[in-house]
Amino acid sequence: MYVYVNMWRWGRHVLLAICDAELLGKTLRDGDVVFKVQEEFYKGVKVSVDEAVELIKQSTIVNMVGDRIVKRAIERGFVHPEAVLKISGIPHAQIVKM
């Protein structure tokens, strides 16, 4: 179970993008909503889901898409299940730590 992670740092802020590996480069459509899992944003390093979750701990902003990563983020208490959006049946969640 692998995901792609991409991380950017600006001072004390850390932006983390995570997607399930098989979603990279796909376009999700749901009515008028079009969500592109763009390589420029999500493709960084391919890691295990557990490694990605460890990076969430170090991040101030997280953007994640995919069944595996969102499920694990919920299990670890980073994301409330009611905060998850589904686009074409694929979960998407964001975390902002203030």
Secondary structure, DSSP 8 states (H G I E B T S, - for coil): -EEEEEEEEETTEEEEEEEEGGGTT-EEEETTEEEE--HHHH-SEEEEHHHHHHHHHT-SEEEEESHHHHHHHHHTTSS-GGG-EEETTEEEEEEE--
